[in-house]
Amino acid sequence: MEKGISHCCACGEDCKKGILSKMKPYGFTLFAKRYGMDRLLDCLEENEKRGIVYHRRDLDGDYDGFDDPEKLIEFIRTGNRG
């Protein structure tokens, strides 16, 4: 907000402030920076058709439990936990 941009993915810095200190928001932001918001939404839609959900219980879902942002990005992209 202080930079006058609407989304973290529009910022050029690699930041882990606030919510970006958590893996899921950080990984999703990196994905959007690399591939764009449209591709992110397309992947989420395809993954949902495969039964992959963002929130399964409370705030946790299938995109949680990653300790490496690159593995999370690959999961978003392919739907495979590999």
C-alpha positions as CSV (number, residue, x, y, z in Angstrom):
1,M,0.0,0.0,0.0
2,E,2.8,2.4,0.9
3,K,4.2,1.9,-2.7
4,G,0.9,2.7,-4.3
5,I,0.5,-0.7,-6.0
6,S,-2.6,-2.8,-5.7
7,H,-1.1,-6.3,-5.4
8,C,2.2,-7.8,-4.1
9,C,2.7,-9.5,-7.4
10,A,3.0,-6.0,-9.0
11,C,6.0,-5.2,-6.9
12,G,9.5,-5.9,-8.1
13,E,11.0,-6.7,-4.7
14,D,11.3,-10.2,-3.2
15,C,9.5,-9.5,0.0
16,K,8.4,-11.7,2.9
17,K,6.7,-9.0,5.0
18,G,3.4,-9.5,6.7
19,I,1.3,-12.3,5.2
20,L,4.1,-13.1,2.7
21,S,6.0,-14.6,5.7
22,K,3.7,-17.6,5.2
23,M,4.5,-20.1,2.4
24,K,1.2,-20.3,0.7
25,P,0.7,-16.5,0.1
26,Y,4.4,-16.2,-0.8
27,G,4.3,-19.0,-3.3
28,F,1.1,-17.7,-4.9
29,T,2.7,-14.3,-5.2
30,L,5.8,-15.7,-6.9
31,F,3.7,-17.7,-9.3
32,A,1.7,-14.6,-10.2
33,K,4.9,-12.6,-10.7
34,R,6.3,-15.2,-13.1
35,Y,3.2,-16.3,-15.0
36,G,0.6,-13.6,-14.4
37,M,-2.7,-13.6,-12.6
38,D,-4.7,-15.0,-15.6
39,R,-2.4,-18.1,-15.6
40,L,-2.8,-18.5,-11.8
41,L,-6.6,-18.4,-12.1
42,D,-6.5,-20.9,-14.9
43,C,-4.4,-23.3,-12.9
44,L,-6.6,-22.9,-9.8
45,E,-9.6,-23.7,-12.0
46,E,-8.0,-26.7,-13.5
47,N,-6.8,-27.9,-10.2
48,E,-10.3,-27.5,-8.7
49,K,-11.7,-29.7,-11.4
50,R,-9.1,-32.3,-10.3
51,G,-10.4,-32.0,-6.7
52,I,-7.6,-29.8,-5.4
53,V,-9.0,-27.1,-3.1
54,Y,-7.6,-24.0,-1.5
55,H,-9.5,-24.3,1.8
56,R,-10.3,-27.8,3.0
57,R,-10.5,-27.2,6.8
58,D,-10.5,-23.7,8.2
59,L,-7.7,-22.0,6.3
60,D,-5.8,-25.1,5.4
61,G,-6.2,-26.9,2.1
62,D,-4.2,-28.8,-0.6
63,Y,-1.9,-25.9,-1.2
64,D,-0.6,-25.9,2.4
65,G,2.2,-28.0,3.9
66,F,4.9,-26.9,1.4
67,D,8.3,-25.8,2.8
68,D,9.7,-24.8,-0.6
69,P,8.1,-22.1,-2.8
70,E,9.3,-23.8,-6.0
71,K,7.5,-27.0,-5.1
72,L,4.4,-25.1,-4.3
73,I,4.7,-23.3,-7.7
74,E,5.1,-26.6,-9.5
75,F,2.0,-28.0,-7.7
76,I,0.0,-24.9,-8.7
77,R,1.2,-25.3,-12.3
78,T,0.7,-29.0,-12.7
79,G,-1.6,-30.2,-9.9
80,N,1.0,-32.9,-9.0
81,R,2.6,-32.9,-5.6
82,G,5.5,-34.9,-7.0
